[in-house]
Amino acid sequence: MVLDYSSGFHYLLALLPEVVLACWGMLVLILGVARKGAESRAQEIGWLSVAGLALAAVANGWLYSGVAEAGAGGMVAVDRFRLFANWVLLLAAGLSIIVSLGYVTRQKLQAGEYHALILFATVGTMFMASARDLMVIFLGLELMSIAVYALVGFNRRDRRSAEAGLKYFLLGAFATGFLLFGIALVYGAAGSVNIQSIAEAIRAGTVANALMAPGVALLATGFAFKVAAVPFHMWTPDVYEGAPTPVTAFMATAVKAAAFAAFLRVFVVGLGDLHGQWWAILWWLAAITMVAGNVVALVQANVKRMLAYSSIAHGGYLLVAVVAANDAAIAALLFYLLVYTVMTIGAFAVVVTVGNQTERNNRIDDFAGLGWRRPILGILMTIFLLALAGFPGTAGFIAKYQLLLGAAEAELWVLAVVLVLTTVVSYWYYLRVAWFMWMKEGGAELQASGSGGGSLATHIVLVAGAGLILLAGVFPDAVLDLALGSVEGLRQLAGVSAPAP
């Protein structure tokens, strides 16, 4: 089927996964408050939310297998780049909900509201990945952000959660202003907010450079906040530490993946012909983010805070792909996002389990002796830590190696060296947690984790995630080919080529 966007029905088909998930989110919200005893049905509501994500994944698969576009002029993309990003976003949401099943029950949170907010936030992230229009990106960003603001401060009985929600709201609203002002300037310079039209105006030389240059700078600032690039990262450690741990896992994966998908489409497709003007800014952002994220993570005593700075560092790695802007680097970015989603949610799932579905036992000292008391949990956490560090034999190593290939193809030699050296630095703080688990004697034995269904589901996620990390570390070709095919579709449909080295 070919979509030409000649009618609203074609736009509805193009947005089928988002429409399905939005309707499902409203259903979950209604069921959460429709009858008494909703707290006792928290597990059922959670699994119902997972079913909605699965249904949206089926719709995404239908678009992937049998739907094409007549051109690139529509506001919504149905290219394989968008659909690959959707897989990552749906996976992140699904894993986050499964990990939170026991947490929501134990903390006595409103299950209907909590899971509906995750679904609505996921819809926002999918809009960001699918948009070919700057205003659609903004609408998706706002839908995602408002839901995540509420999720961060969702545990009203926890002062740290409320504080984190307030910090994220204030700084997020401030950064959104930068993005919106940048959109206004780019519109004034190019006469359109459609990404393809902006690219054509730049190619034709009809843009007003006096407006375009500050507009691009403000767009970069807005996106840099969402991907937690230094120096726009100051909100990240406090918000990640204070938010409920499953929400932190969702933010570190789905929100970051959506921001990078939109970042890449705007800068590589829409502003690709201005690569020579903006690449130096992003070069420095990538380098500083990699260095600062890894160095500050070295001295963290709280595992959630350490993983927050780790997330900042990984954002720096991914910025290398945006700077390189070639097919190899963009394919590596897609592969990296998929792998990063699995290993990051896996690590946070272990943190939830060690904390007995609470916010306790988050210090590195609390992991002392965990490997001997609970060997399976210790082994799984070690696998995730090694993957995050990029240890050979894991998918994390393949992801970083592919990023290096993209940087080398673009002749970004200094940035490639910074990536390698900061990766070596990261081994210290990742292996420090493993050392505490296996080499240091712990105190009193931790209690068994969670309540029935939630704990079992979390362990299933842990085992499956570790298996995928090891499998993709040995046999990555299928996923890499899928990622490369997604990039080729993005290039061909948009009519742009990779910048010369």
C-alpha positions as CSV (number, residue, x, y, z in Angstrom):
1,M,0.0,0.0,0.0
2,V,1.3,3.5,-0.9
3,L,0.4,6.5,1.2
4,D,0.2,9.8,-0.6
5,Y,-1.3,11.8,2.2
6,S,-4.1,13.1,0.0
7,S,-6.6,12.4,2.7
8,G,-6.8,12.3,6.5
9,F,-7.3,8.6,6.3
10,H,-3.8,8.1,5.0
11,Y,-2.4,10.1,7.8
12,L,-4.4,7.9,10.2
13,L,-2.8,4.8,8.7
14,A,0.6,6.4,8.9
15,L,0.1,7.0,12.6
16,L,-1.6,3.7,13.3
17,P,0.8,2.5,16.1
18,E,0.5,5.9,17.8
19,V,-3.3,5.9,17.5
20,V,-3.6,2.4,18.8
21,L,-1.4,3.1,21.8
22,A,-3.1,6.4,22.6
23,C,-6.5,4.7,22.6
24,W,-5.2,1.9,24.7
25,G,-3.7,4.4,27.2
26,M,-7.2,6.0,27.6
27,L,-8.6,2.5,28.2
28,V,-6.0,1.8,30.9
29,L,-6.7,5.1,32.6
30,I,-10.5,4.5,32.6
31,L,-10.1,1.0,33.9
32,G,-7.8,2.2,36.7
33,V,-10.5,4.4,38.2
34,A,-13.7,2.8,37.0
35,R,-14.1,0.2,39.8
36,K,-13.1,-0.1,43.4
37,G,-10.2,-2.2,44.4
38,A,-8.0,-0.9,41.6
39,E,-4.9,-1.2,43.8
40,S,-5.5,-5.0,44.1
41,R,-5.7,-5.1,40.2
42,A,-2.4,-3.3,39.7
43,Q,-0.8,-6.4,38.1
44,E,-3.7,-6.9,35.7
45,I,-3.6,-3.2,34.6
46,G,0.2,-3.5,34.1
47,W,-0.1,-6.6,31.9
48,L,-3.0,-4.9,30.0
49,S,-0.6,-2.0,29.3
50,V,2.0,-4.5,28.0
51,A,-0.7,-6.0,25.7
52,G,-1.4,-2.5,24.3
53,L,2.3,-2.1,23.5
54,A,2.3,-5.5,21.8
55,L,-0.7,-4.4,19.7
56,A,1.1,-1.2,18.7
57,A,4.1,-3.3,17.8
58,V,1.9,-5.4,15.5
59,A,0.7,-2.2,13.8
60,N,4.3,-1.0,13.5
61,G,5.1,-4.4,11.9
62,W,2.3,-3.9,9.4
63,L,3.7,-0.6,8.4
64,Y,7.1,-2.1,8.1
65,S,6.1,-5.0,5.9
66,G,3.5,-3.6,3.5
67,V,3.2,0.2,3.5
68,A,5.3,2.8,1.6
69,E,5.2,6.6,0.9
70,A,4.7,8.4,-2.3
71,G,7.2,11.0,-1.3
72,A,8.9,12.8,1.6
73,G,6.6,15.9,1.8
74,G,4.3,14.7,4.5
75,M,4.4,15.7,8.2
76,V,4.8,12.0,9.2
77,A,7.4,9.6,8.0
78,V,6.8,6.0,7.2
79,D,10.4,5.2,6.5
80,R,12.2,2.3,8.1
81,F,14.3,4.7,10.3
82,R,11.1,5.7,12.1
83,L,9.8,2.1,12.3
84,F,13.1,0.8,13.7
85,A,13.1,3.6,16.3
86,N,9.5,2.6,17.2
87,W,10.7,-0.9,18.0
88,V,13.2,0.5,20.4
89,L,10.7,2.8,22.0
90,L,8.0,0.1,22.4
91,L,10.6,-2.3,23.8
92,A,11.8,0.3,26.3
93,A,8.2,1.0,27.5
94,G,7.3,-2.7,27.7
95,L,10.4,-3.6,29.7
96,S,9.9,-0.6,32.0
97,I,6.3,-1.6,32.7
98,I,7.2,-5.2,33.5
99,V,10.0,-4.1,35.8
100,S,7.6,-1.8,37.6
101,L,4.9,-4.4,38.3
102,G,6.1,-5.3,41.7
103,Y,7.2,-1.7,42.4
104,V,3.8,-0.2,41.8
105,T,2.2,-2.8,44.1
106,R,4.7,-2.5,46.8
107,Q,4.6,1.3,46.8
108,K,0.8,1.4,46.6
109,L,0.8,3.7,43.6
110,Q,-2.2,4.4,41.4
111,A,-1.6,1.7,38.7
112,G,-4.1,3.0,36.1
113,E,-2.6,6.5,36.2
114,Y,1.0,5.3,36.3
115,H,0.8,2.9,33.4
116,A,-1.4,5.3,31.3
117,L,1.3,8.0,31.7
118,I,4.0,5.6,30.5
119,L,1.8,4.8,27.4
120,F,1.1,8.4,26.7
121,A,4.8,9.3,27.1
122,T,5.6,6.5,24.7
123,V,3.1,8.0,22.2
124,G,5.0,11.3,22.5
125,T,8.3,9.6,21.9
126,M,6.9,7.9,18.8
127,F,5.7,11.2,17.4
128,M,9.2,12.6,17.8
129,A,10.7,9.7,15.9
130,S,8.1,9.9,13.1
131,A,7.9,13.7,12.6
132,R,9.0,15.4,9.4
133,D,7.8,18.7,10.7
134,L,9.4,20.7,13.5
135,M,6.0,21.5,15.1
136,V,5.1,17.8,15.2
137,I,8.4,17.2,16.9
138,F,7.5,19.9,19.4
139,L,4.0,18.4,20.0
140,G,5.5,15.0,20.5
141,L,8.1,16.4,22.9
142,E,5.5,18.2,25.0
143,L,3.3,15.1,25.2
144,M,6.2,13.0,26.3
145,S,7.6,15.7,28.7
146,I,4.3,16.4,30.5
147,A,3.7,12.7,31.1
148,V,7.3,12.2,32.3
149,Y,7.2,15.2,34.6
150,A,4.2,13.5,36.3
151,L,5.9,10.2,36.4
152,V,9.1,11.5,38.0
153,G,7.1,13.0,40.9
154,F,4.5,10.2,41.0
155,N,5.5,8.8,44.4
156,R,4.0,11.7,46.4
157,R,5.0,10.0,49.7
158,D,8.7,10.3,48.7
159,R,10.2,13.8,49.2
160,R,13.0,13.1,46.7
161,S,10.5,12.1,44.0
162,A,8.6,15.4,44.4
163,E,11.8,17.4,44.4
164,A,13.0,15.6,41.2
165,G,9.7,16.2,39.5
166,L,9.9,19.9,40.3
167,K,13.5,20.2,39.1
168,Y,12.7,18.4,35.8
169,F,9.6,20.4,35.2
170,L,11.3,23.8,35.7
171,L,14.5,23.0,33.7
172,G,12.5,21.1,31.0
173,A,10.2,24.0,30.4
174,F,13.1,26.3,30.2
175,A,14.8,24.1,27.6
176,T,11.6,23.7,25.6
177,G,11.6,27.5,25.2
178,F,15.0,27.3,23.5
179,L,13.7,24.7,21.2
180,L,10.5,26.6,20.3
181,F,12.4,29.8,19.7
182,G,14.8,27.9,17.5
183,I,11.9,26.5,15.5
184,A,10.5,30.1,15.0
185,L,13.9,31.3,13.7
186,V,14.3,28.4,11.3
187,Y,10.8,29.0,10.1
188,G,11.7,32.7,9.5
189,A,14.8,31.7,7.7
190,A,13.4,28.9,5.4
191,G,9.7,29.8,5.2
192,S,8.7,26.4,6.4
193,V,8.8,24.0,9.4
194,N,8.7,20.9,7.2
195,I,12.1,19.2,7.4
196,Q,12.2,18.3,3.8
197,S,11.2,21.8,2.7
198,I,13.9,23.3,4.9
199,A,16.5,21.0,3.3
200,E,15.4,22.1,-0.2
201,A,15.5,25.8,0.7
202,I,19.0,25.4,2.1
203,R,20.0,23.5,-1.1
204,A,18.6,26.2,-3.3
205,G,20.3,29.0,-1.3
206,T,17.1,30.8,-0.4
207,V,17.4,30.8,3.4
208,A,18.1,33.9,5.5
209,N,21.4,33.1,7.1
210,A,21.0,35.8,9.7
211,L,18.1,33.8,11.1
212,M,19.2,30.3,10.3
213,A,22.5,30.4,12.3
214,P,20.9,31.3,15.7
215,G,18.0,29.1,14.9
216,V,20.3,26.1,14.5
217,A,22.1,27.0,17.7
218,L,18.9,27.1,19.7
219,L,17.7,23.8,18.2
220,A,20.9,22.2,19.2
221,T,20.5,23.6,22.7
222,G,17.0,22.2,23.1
223,F,18.0,18.8,21.8
224,A,21.2,18.8,23.9
225,F,19.0,19.2,27.1
226,K,16.9,16.2,26.2
227,V,19.9,13.9,25.5
228,A,21.6,15.2,28.7
229,A,24.7,16.5,26.9
230,V,27.2,18.5,29.0
231,P,26.7,21.4,30.0
232,F,23.0,20.9,29.7
233,H,23.0,17.8,31.9
234,M,22.7,19.3,35.4
235,W,19.2,18.1,35.9
236,T,20.0,14.4,35.1
237,P,21.7,13.1,38.3
238,D,19.2,14.6,40.7
239,V,16.2,13.6,38.6
240,Y,17.4,10.1,37.9
241,E,18.2,9.5,41.6
242,G,14.9,10.9,42.9
243,A,12.5,9.4,40.4
244,P,11.0,6.0,41.0
245,T,13.6,3.5,39.6
246,P,11.4,2.0,36.9
247,V,10.7,5.6,35.7
248,T,14.4,6.3,35.7
249,A,14.9,3.3,33.5
250,F,12.2,4.6,31.1
251,M,13.7,8.1,31.0
252,A,17.3,6.8,30.4
253,T,16.2,4.7,27.4
254,A,12.9,5.7,25.7
255,V,13.3,9.5,26.2
256,K,16.9,9.5,25.1
257,A,16.2,7.3,22.1
258,A,13.4,9.6,20.9
259,A,15.5,12.7,21.4
260,F,18.3,11.2,19.3
261,A,15.9,10.1,16.6
262,A,14.5,13.6,16.3
263,F,17.9,15.2,16.7
264,L,19.3,13.1,13.9
265,R,16.4,13.6,11.5
266,V,16.5,17.4,12.0
267,F,20.2,17.9,11.7
268,V,21.2,15.2,9.2
269,V,18.2,15.4,6.9
270,G,16.9,18.9,7.3
271,L,20.2,20.7,8.0
272,G,22.5,18.2,6.3
273,D,23.8,20.8,3.8
274,L,24.8,23.0,6.7
275,H,26.9,20.2,8.2
276,G,30.1,22.3,7.9
277,Q,28.5,24.9,10.1
278,W,27.1,22.9,13.0
279,W,29.4,19.9,13.2
280,A,32.1,21.7,15.3
281,I,29.5,22.6,18.0
282,L,28.3,19.0,18.3
283,W,31.9,17.8,18.1
284,W,32.7,19.7,21.3
285,L,29.4,18.7,22.9
286,A,30.2,15.0,22.2
287,A,33.8,15.3,23.5
288,I,32.9,17.2,26.7
289,T,30.0,14.9,27.4
290,M,32.1,11.8,27.1
291,V,34.8,13.1,29.4
292,A,32.6,14.8,32.0
293,G,30.1,11.9,32.2
294,N,32.7,9.3,32.8
295,V,35.0,11.2,35.1
296,V,32.2,12.3,37.5
297,A,30.8,8.8,37.5
298,L,34.1,7.6,39.0
299,V,33.3,9.2,42.4
300,Q,29.6,8.3,42.8
301,A,28.6,6.2,45.8
302,N,25.0,5.7,44.7
303,V,24.3,3.2,42.0
304,K,21.4,5.2,40.5
305,R,23.5,8.3,40.4
306,M,26.4,6.4,38.9
307,L,24.1,5.1,36.2
308,A,22.8,8.6,35.6
309,Y,26.3,9.9,34.8
310,S,26.8,6.7,32.8
311,S,23.8,7.7,30.8
312,I,25.3,11.1,30.2
313,A,28.5,9.5,28.9
314,H,26.5,7.2,26.6
315,G,24.8,10.3,25.2
316,G,28.2,11.6,24.3
317,Y,29.0,8.4,22.5
318,L,25.8,8.7,20.5
319,L,26.6,12.3,19.6
320,V,29.7,11.0,17.8
321,A,27.3,9.4,15.3
322,V,25.4,12.6,14.8
323,V,28.6,14.5,14.1
324,A,29.8,11.8,11.7
325,A,26.4,11.9,9.9
326,N,27.3,9.0,7.6
327,D,25.4,5.8,7.0
328,A,27.7,3.6,9.0
329,A,27.5,6.0,12.0
330,I,23.7,6.4,11.8
331,A,23.2,2.6,11.6
332,A,25.6,2.3,14.6
333,L,23.4,4.8,16.5
334,L,20.3,2.7,15.9
335,F,22.0,-0.5,16.9
336,Y,23.5,1.3,19.9
337,L,20.1,2.6,21.0
338,L,18.6,-0.9,20.9
339,V,21.4,-2.5,22.8
340,Y,21.6,0.4,25.3
341,T,17.9,0.0,26.0
342,V,18.2,-3.6,27.0
343,M,21.4,-3.3,29.1
344,T,20.3,-0.1,30.9
345,I,16.8,-1.4,31.8
346,G,18.5,-4.7,32.9
347,A,20.8,-2.8,35.2
348,F,18.0,-0.7,36.7
349,A,15.9,-3.9,37.1
350,V,18.6,-5.3,39.3
351,V,18.6,-2.1,41.3
352,V,14.9,-2.5,41.9
353,T,15.3,-6.1,42.9
354,V,18.1,-5.4,45.3
355,G,16.0,-2.6,46.8
356,N,13.1,-5.0,47.4
357,Q,10.8,-3.0,45.1
358,T,11.6,0.2,47.1
359,E,14.2,3.0,46.9
360,R,16.4,1.4,49.5
361,N,19.8,-0.3,49.0
362,N,20.9,2.0,46.2
363,R,24.4,2.6,47.5
364,I,27.3,0.6,46.0
365,D,28.1,-0.7,49.5
366,D,24.6,-2.3,49.5
367,F,25.8,-4.6,46.7
368,A,28.6,-6.0,48.7
369,G,28.5,-9.8,48.7
370,L,25.4,-9.9,46.5
371,G,27.1,-12.3,44.0
372,W,27.6,-15.0,46.7
373,R,24.2,-14.5,48.4
374,R,22.3,-14.4,45.1
375,P,24.6,-15.7,42.4
376,I,22.1,-15.6,39.5
377,L,21.3,-11.9,40.2
378,G,25.0,-11.2,40.6
379,I,25.9,-12.9,37.3
380,L,23.1,-11.0,35.4
381,M,24.2,-7.6,36.9
382,T,27.8,-8.4,35.9
383,I,26.7,-9.1,32.3
384,F,24.9,-5.8,32.1
385,L,27.8,-3.9,33.6
386,L,30.3,-5.4,31.2
387,A,28.0,-4.6,28.3
388,L,27.6,-1.0,29.4
389,A,31.4,-0.8,29.6
390,G,31.8,-2.3,26.1
391,F,33.5,-5.5,27.1
392,P,34.3,-7.9,24.2
393,G,31.8,-10.6,23.7
394,T,28.8,-8.4,24.6
395,A,26.6,-6.4,22.4
396,G,27.9,-3.2,24.1
397,F,31.3,-3.9,22.5
398,I,29.8,-4.3,19.0
399,A,27.8,-1.1,19.4
400,K,30.9,1.0,20.4
401,Y,33.0,-0.7,17.7
402,Q,30.4,0.3,15.1
403,L,30.4,3.9,16.3
404,L,34.2,3.9,15.9
405,L,33.9,2.7,12.4
406,G,31.4,5.5,11.6
407,A,33.8,8.1,13.2
408,A,36.7,6.7,11.3
409,E,34.8,6.9,8.0
410,A,34.2,10.5,8.7
411,E,37.9,11.0,9.7
412,L,36.9,12.1,13.2
413,W,40.2,10.7,14.6
414,V,40.4,12.8,17.8
415,L,36.8,12.1,18.7
416,A,37.4,8.4,18.1
417,V,40.4,8.5,20.5
418,V,38.3,10.3,23.1
419,L,35.6,7.6,22.8
420,V,38.2,4.8,23.3
421,L,39.9,6.5,26.2
422,T,36.7,7.4,28.0
423,T,35.4,3.9,27.5
424,V,38.6,2.6,29.3
425,V,37.8,5.0,32.1
426,S,34.3,3.7,32.4
427,Y,35.6,0.2,33.2
428,W,36.6,1.5,36.7
429,Y,33.1,2.5,37.9
430,Y,31.3,-0.4,36.2
431,L,33.7,-3.0,37.5
432,R,33.7,-1.4,40.9
433,V,30.1,-2.5,41.4
434,A,31.0,-6.0,40.2
435,W,34.0,-6.0,42.6
436,F,31.7,-5.2,45.5
437,M,29.3,-7.9,44.5
438,W,32.0,-10.6,44.2
439,M,35.1,-9.6,46.1
440,K,33.7,-7.7,49.2
441,E,32.0,-9.3,52.1
442,G,28.5,-7.9,52.7
443,G,26.5,-7.3,55.8
444,A,23.1,-8.7,56.6
445,E,21.5,-10.7,53.9
446,L,19.0,-8.8,51.7
447,Q,15.4,-9.7,51.9
448,A,13.8,-11.7,49.1
449,S,12.6,-9.2,46.5
450,G,9.2,-8.1,45.5
451,S,5.8,-9.5,45.5
452,G,5.0,-12.6,43.4
453,G,4.2,-11.5,39.9
454,G,6.3,-8.4,39.8
455,S,9.4,-10.2,41.1
456,L,9.0,-13.2,38.7
457,A,8.4,-10.8,35.7
458,T,11.5,-8.8,36.6
459,H,13.6,-11.9,36.7
460,I,12.3,-13.0,33.3
461,V,13.3,-9.6,31.9
462,L,16.7,-9.9,33.5
463,V,17.4,-13.4,32.0
464,A,16.0,-12.5,28.6
465,G,17.9,-9.2,28.5
466,A,21.2,-10.8,29.4
467,G,20.7,-13.5,26.8
468,L,20.0,-10.9,24.1
469,I,23.1,-9.0,25.1
470,L,25.3,-12.0,24.8
471,L,23.6,-13.3,21.6
472,A,23.9,-9.9,19.9
473,G,27.5,-9.8,21.0
474,V,28.3,-12.9,19.1
475,F,25.8,-12.7,16.2
476,P,25.1,-9.0,15.6
477,D,24.8,-9.1,11.8
478,A,21.1,-9.5,11.5
479,V,20.3,-6.4,13.6
480,L,23.1,-4.4,12.0
481,D,21.8,-5.1,8.5
482,L,18.3,-4.1,9.7
483,A,19.7,-0.8,11.0
484,L,21.7,-0.1,7.9
485,G,18.6,-0.8,5.7
486,S,16.7,1.7,7.9
487,V,19.3,4.4,7.2
488,E,19.3,3.8,3.5
489,G,15.6,4.3,3.4
490,L,16.0,7.6,5.3
491,R,18.6,8.8,2.8
492,Q,16.8,7.7,-0.3
493,L,13.4,9.1,0.6
494,A,14.7,12.4,1.8
495,G,17.0,12.8,-1.2
496,V,20.1,13.6,0.8
497,S,23.5,12.0,0.9
498,A,26.1,11.7,3.6
499,P,28.5,14.6,4.0
500,A,32.0,14.3,2.6
501,P,34.6,13.5,5.2
